[in-house]
Amino acid sequence: MKASAPCFAVTEETQTGFKVAPEHAHLLRLATLASVSVASMLIVAKLIAWFLSDSISILATLLDSCLDVLASLLNMLAVRHALEPPDNEHRFGHGKAEALAGMGQSMFIAGSALFLILESVRRLWHPQPVDAVEISLGIMLLSVMLTLLLLAFQRHVIRRTASTAIQADALHYKSDLYANTGVVAALVLAGWGWSGFDACFGLLIAGFILHSAWGIVRQSWDELMDHELPEEEREKIRNIALAHPMAESVHDMRTRKSGSRYYIQLHLVLDADLPLHQAHQIADEVEAAICESFPAADVIIHQDPTGLMEPPPEHELSR
């Protein structure tokens, strides 16, 4: 069997190793630019709506959009840094900058939620009428449409790159979508005569924002701590390796993710009588097969001859 091209053939090379494929890099930069642009437009629109209506729920989403711009700018800087190729001081690249950006985003988001909770409680005790409902409603519907378009593009980028930073960005824009939809409902209800719904929806929006922040913290923390890939992805890697007709078994698999890049290490058991050059070729073929499913991957395969060691227990094979 002829060996396939290794992982790095589909990416740009540097003198120190691998960097993200140019297409992925372009998508990541475009996604961060789109995020900042949409958040900036939403700030202007919501500022007008809040000025006209004095709605607490619109103020909530305005505040969230202001923090979105800061978070998205942080995201843009982090992605640009993460896309830099490995250097002599950072041989594994700069991918964890994305996880650090995610942690920073979660702090912004949680702070806005706490402020919103305090303001909503104050409005519950001292209700205020909502003005200019029709104009504000139109502006918020526009916000919903812009957020939907951004989320659709971000989902496309995530499918192509698996970027942690873009996933975190999409997560808090998803909470924005819920928030904006809630504001639309609050404005409709306020137009029917009870402004108390405005503060109630403000509290609900704060809950969504806090939930979003916690999801970002968990995802970023796992990446910073080199958490193993999900079991279904590990099983997929294992099955790809074992699909080679010369592969006897796989053990001691280690996986992690940094930014949009995967790191995969495993031991591949081969016939002890194989010549070294043939064993090396088989490992290259398995590596190429893994990289077809995980294009942004750094794969290291150690070849073990059969009979060298006792097979590990089944529970170790599963990890």
C-alpha positions in Angstrom: 0.0 0.0 0.0 1.4 3.4 -0.9 1.7 5.8 1.9 -0.7 8.8 1.9 0.5 12.4 2.3 1.2 13.2 6.0 -0.9 15.7 8.0 1.2 18.7 7.3 1.0 18.4 3.5 -2.4 20.3 3.6 -1.0 23.2 5.7 1.6 25.8 5.5 5.1 24.8 6.7 7.4 26.8 8.8 10.9 26.1 9.9 9.6 25.2 13.4 6.6 23.1 12.4 2.9 23.3 11.7 0.5 26.2 11.4 -3.2 26.5 10.6 -4.2 25.9 7.0 -4.6 29.3 5.1 -8.3 28.7 4.5 -8.9 28.1 8.2 -6.9 31.2 9.1 -8.9 33.3 6.7 -12.2 32.0 8.1 -11.1 32.7 11.7 -10.0 36.2 10.9 -13.3 36.8 9.0 -15.4 35.5 11.9 -13.7 37.8 14.4 -14.2 40.8 12.1 -17.8 39.9 11.5 -18.4 39.6 15.3 -16.9 43.0 16.0 -18.8 44.6 13.2 -22.2 43.2 14.2 -21.7 44.0 17.8 -20.9 47.6 16.9 -24.0 48.0 14.7 -26.1 46.5 17.5 -24.8 49.0 20.0 -25.9 51.9 17.8 -29.3 50.4 17.2 -30.0 49.6 20.8 -28.7 52.9 22.1 -31.3 54.6 20.0 -34.0 52.2 21.2 -33.1 52.7 24.8 -32.9 56.4 24.5 -36.4 56.4 23.1 -38.0 53.8 25.4 -36.1 53.9 28.7 -36.6 50.1 28.7 -34.6 48.1 31.3 -34.6 45.0 29.0 -33.2 47.1 26.1 -30.6 48.6 28.5 -29.7 45.0 29.4 -29.1 44.0 25.8 -27.3 47.3 25.1 -24.9 46.6 28.0 -24.4 43.1 26.8 -23.6 44.4 23.2 -21.1 46.8 24.6 -19.4 44.0 26.4 -19.7 41.9 23.2 -17.5 44.5 21.4 -14.9 44.3 24.1 -15.0 40.5 24.2 -15.0 40.3 20.4 -12.0 42.6 20.2 -10.2 40.4 22.8 -11.2 37.4 20.7 -9.8 39.0 17.5 -6.4 39.7 19.2 -6.4 36.1 20.7 -7.2 34.5 17.3 -4.5 36.5 15.6 -2.0 35.5 18.2 -3.2 31.8 18.1 -2.7 31.7 14.3 1.0 32.7 14.6 3.2 29.7 13.8 5.3 27.9 16.4 8.5 29.5 17.3 11.6 28.6 19.3 9.9 29.6 22.6 6.5 28.1 21.8 7.1 24.8 20.0 3.5 23.8 20.3 2.2 27.0 18.9 0.0 29.7 20.5 -3.4 27.9 20.3 -4.1 28.3 24.0 -4.5 32.1 23.5 -8.0 31.2 22.3 -8.9 29.5 25.6 -7.5 32.5 27.6 -9.7 34.7 25.5 -12.7 32.5 26.3 -12.0 32.9 30.0 -11.7 36.7 29.6 -15.0 36.7 27.7 -16.7 34.8 30.5 -15.7 37.5 33.0 -17.2 40.3 30.8 -20.4 38.3 30.4 -20.8 37.5 34.1 -20.2 41.1 35.1 -22.9 42.3 32.7 -25.3 39.7 34.1 -24.8 40.8 37.7 -25.3 44.4 36.8 -28.5 43.5 35.0 -29.8 41.5 38.0 -29.4 44.5 40.3 -31.0 46.9 37.8 -33.9 44.6 37.1 -34.6 44.1 40.8 -34.6 47.9 41.3 -37.1 48.3 38.4 -39.4 45.6 39.9 -39.7 47.7 43.1 -40.0 51.0 41.2 -41.7 50.2 37.8 -41.4 52.7 35.0 -43.4 52.9 31.8 -41.9 51.9 28.5 -42.1 54.6 25.7 -41.8 54.4 21.9 -42.7 50.8 21.9 -43.2 50.5 18.1 -39.9 52.0 17.1 -38.0 50.1 19.8 -39.7 46.9 18.7 -38.5 47.4 15.1 -35.0 48.0 16.2 -35.0 44.9 18.4 -36.3 42.8 15.5 -33.4 44.1 13.4 -31.1 43.0 16.2 -32.5 39.5 16.1 -32.0 39.2 12.4 -28.4 40.5 12.6 -27.6 38.1 15.4 -29.1 35.2 13.5 -27.0 35.9 10.4 -23.8 36.2 12.6 -24.6 32.9 14.3 -25.1 31.1 11.0 -21.7 32.3 9.8 -20.0 31.4 13.1 -21.5 27.9 12.9 -20.0 27.5 9.5 -16.6 28.6 10.7 -16.8 26.3 13.8 -17.6 23.3 11.6 -14.5 24.0 9.4 -12.0 25.0 12.1 -13.3 23.7 15.5 -12.0 27.0 17.0 -12.4 27.4 20.8 -12.5 31.2 20.6 -15.2 31.2 17.9 -17.2 28.6 19.8 -17.0 30.9 22.9 -18.0 33.9 20.8 -20.9 32.0 19.3 -22.1 30.9 22.7 -22.5 34.4 24.0 -24.1 35.6 20.8 -26.5 32.7 21.2 -27.4 34.1 24.6 -27.8 37.5 22.9 -30.3 35.9 20.5 -32.4 34.7 23.5 -32.0 38.1 25.2 -33.1 40.0 22.1 -36.1 37.7 21.6 -37.0 38.2 25.2 -36.8 42.0 24.8 -39.2 41.8 21.8 -41.7 39.8 24.0 -41.2 42.3 26.9 -41.9 45.3 24.6 -45.0 43.7 23.2 -46.3 43.0 26.8 -45.3 46.4 28.0 -47.3 47.9 25.1 -50.3 46.1 26.5 -50.0 48.0 29.7 -47.9 46.2 32.3 -44.3 47.5 32.4 -43.4 45.0 35.1 -42.7 42.4 32.4 -39.8 44.5 31.3 -37.9 43.9 34.5 -38.9 40.3 34.7 -37.5 39.6 31.2 -34.4 41.5 32.4 -33.9 38.9 35.1 -34.5 36.0 32.7 -31.9 37.5 30.3 -29.4 37.7 33.1 -30.0 34.0 33.8 -29.2 33.1 30.2 -26.1 35.3 30.3 -24.8 33.6 33.4 -25.5 30.2 32.0 -23.6 31.2 28.8 -20.6 32.5 30.9 -20.4 29.2 32.8 -20.4 27.2 29.5 -17.5 29.3 28.2 -15.5 28.8 31.5 -15.9 25.1 31.4 -14.9 24.8 27.8 -11.9 27.1 28.2 -10.8 25.5 31.4 -10.8 22.0 29.8 -8.6 23.2 27.0 -6.1 25.0 29.3 -5.9 21.8 31.5 -5.3 19.6 28.4 -8.6 17.7 28.9 -8.9 14.6 26.7 -11.0 14.8 23.6 -14.6 13.5 23.9 -14.8 9.8 24.0 -16.6 9.6 20.6 -13.7 11.4 19.0 -11.2 9.1 20.8 -13.1 6.1 19.6 -13.1 7.5 16.1 -9.3 7.8 16.2 -8.9 4.3 17.5 -11.2 2.8 14.8 -9.2 4.7 12.1 -5.9 3.3 13.4 -7.3 -0.3 13.7 -8.8 -0.1 10.2 -5.3 -0.5 8.7 -4.9 -4.2 7.8 -1.5 -4.4 9.5 -2.5 -2.9 12.8 -2.7 -5.4 15.6 -3.9 -3.1 18.4 -3.8 0.5 19.8 -2.9 1.5 23.4 -1.7 4.5 25.5 -3.6 7.0 23.4 -3.3 10.6 24.6 -5.3 13.5 23.1 -5.9 17.2 23.7 -6.9 20.3 21.8 -5.4 23.7 21.7 -7.3 26.4 19.8 -8.3 24.8 16.4 -5.4 22.3 16.5 -5.6 18.7 17.8 -2.7 16.8 19.4 -3.0 13.0 19.1 -0.4 10.4 20.4 -0.8 6.7 20.4 1.1 3.4 20.4 0.4 1.2 17.4 1.2 -2.6 17.8 2.6 -4.2 14.6 4.0 -7.6 13.7 7.4 -7.9 15.3 8.9 -9.4 12.1 8.2 -6.3 10.0 11.3 -4.4 8.7 11.7 -1.0 10.2 11.0 0.8 6.9 7.7 -1.0 6.5 6.6 -0.3 10.0 7.4 3.3 9.5 5.4 3.3 6.2 2.4 1.8 8.0 2.6 4.4 10.8 2.6 7.1 8.1 -0.5 5.6 6.4 -2.3 5.5 9.8 -1.3 9.1 10.5 -2.6 10.2 7.1 -5.9 8.4 7.6 -6.3 10.2 11.0 -5.5 13.5 9.4 -8.3 13.1 6.9 -10.8 13.2 9.7 -8.8 15.7 11.9 -7.0 18.0 9.3 -5.6 20.4 11.9 -3.9 17.6 13.9 -0.4 16.9 15.1 -0.1 13.1 15.2 2.7 11.1 16.9 2.6 7.3 16.5 5.0 5.0 18.3 5.3 1.6 16.8 5.4 -1.4 19.2 6.3 -4.9 18.1 3.9 -7.7 19.1 5.0 -9.6 22.2 7.0 -6.8 23.6 4.6 -6.2 26.5 1.4 -7.6 27.9 -1.8 -5.9 26.5 -3.1 -3.3 28.9 -6.4 -3.9 30.7 -9.6 -3.2 28.9 -10.3 -0.1 31.0 -7.0 1.4 29.9 -7.8 0.6 26.2 -11.0 2.6 26.5 -9.1 5.7 27.5 
